[in-house]
Amino acid sequence: MTTPEHKEQLTELRQAHPGWFVSYDSGTRVWSAFSRRIPDRREREAGIDFLIKEPSAQRMNEELARQAEILAALPDPPARPALPRTFPRP
């Protein structure tokens, strides 16, 4: 059963890190966070995770903050070339 303290911590984590779906499993006592989008290769190579599991809300907050720092430090991805607006002729 999730305690009122866990519910409060869950709300705080979700508000502080809106790019992640955060949950708490009272059976295993594990905090989990799934990224709301799948990291690209460049982000994965820099250390961005899709799933994070931590034993406490504090450690989860620290790890999600670290993930945000990694993302902020990454340069913008190269621009993709514009696609032609017409169909190629045979």
N, C-alpha and C positions, 0 to 999 in steps of 0.2 A: 504494500500500500504506500502510495506517495504521500509524504507528510506535507503540511502547509509550508514548511521551510523549503522543501524541494520544489514545490509549485512556484514559490516566490523566486527561487534561484533560476528555475526554468524560464520564467517570464523575463527576468533580467538578462539572461543569456540570449534569448531570442530577440529582445529589443536591441541589445548591444551588437549583435552579429546577424543582421537580417539576411545576409547571403547564405546562411546555413540553417538547416532544419535540425534543431537540437531536441533531444529526448532523454528521459531518464528511465531506466529499467529498475524498478524497486526489487525485483526478484534477484537479479545479478548484481545490483548496486553499481551499475556502470552508466556513465554519461556517454551519449553518442551524438555525433554531429555529421550530417550529410551535406555536402556542398549542394546548393540549389542548381548548380550547373557543373558539367563535367569539365575538369581542367584540360587544357590543350597540352600538347607535348612539351612546349616551351615552359609552361607552368609546372608540369610534373617534374621536369628536369631541375627546376629551381627549388623543388621541395614542397609544392602544393599537393595536398591530399584531397581525395574525394570523400573519404570516411575517416573520422577521428573518434577514438574511444579513450576515455580517461576515467580514473577512479573518483574524482571529485569535481564539483562545480568550479572551484578555484583553478584547478589544473586545466579544465576545459576552457575557461576564460583566457588563461595564459596562452594556451596553444592556438586558440582562434585569433588572438591578438597577434601572435607570431606569424600565422598564415597571412593576416592582413598586411603585416610589415613586408613580407616577401613579395606579395602582389604589388604593393605600392612601389617597391624598388625595381620591379621589372620594367624594362623599356616597352614602349608601345609596340605591338606586333607590326610587321611590315604590311603596308597597304596591299590589298589584292588588286590585280589589274581589272579594269572595268570590262565587263562583258559586252560584246557587240549587241546592238539593239535590233539587228536584222538577222535573218536566216542566211546561212551561206548558200550560194547558188551552185548547183551541180555543174 
